[in-house]
Each structure stands twice: as structure tokens, then as C-alpha cells.
């Protein structure tokens, strides 16, 4: 009974070799891309508030809004959708590669 419980343990910090490790790597890459765009741009805007770059982001307009408003309201949701598509494409590729490896081992 204890072997049944051990077989289904999942740990994101120490994934098993093969498909699980590949999936964890793509999850971490997607989270990193999301975090850099979401928080990195906001930190950049806050850090450059009094300098030329900060005032430039406020002066530049896109659809009659300051650029940093547009980035937060429009670009970040679009970026999330793009990351979801990238994630699904890579997970499908990973699953297909490991399925082919598994199918070859039974020949």
C-alpha cells in the first residue's frame, strides 16, 4: 500500500525525470515571462517617475491614454493569452515527444 502512495507524489522542486521535468521547466519559464512583464514594467515606471524616462512614458499616448496605462490595461491581458498559447503548444510537443519514446520502447 505504501508503494501506491509513493508512485503518485508530485514535487515541483524535485520533479521526476522525463515528461514531468520538462513540464515543470516550461511552467517556470512561463511564470518568469509573466512576472518580468507584469512587475518589471511597473517597477520601471515607479523607479523612473521623476526622470526623463518616466515623464516620457506619461507624455507618450496610445489611443489617447498614457502609454503606461495602455500597457497595464491592454498589453498585459494580451500577453497572458500569448503565454497561454505558448504553454499549450510546448506541453503538446512535450507530450508527443514522450509518447513517441514510450511507444518505441514497447516494440
Buried (B, 14 or more C-beta within 10 A) or exposed (E): EEEEEEEEEEEEEEBEEEBBEBBBEBBEBBEEBBEEBBEEBBEEBEEBEEEEEBEEBBEEEEEEBBBBBBBBEEBBEEBBEEBEEBBEEBBEEBEEEBEEEEEEEEE
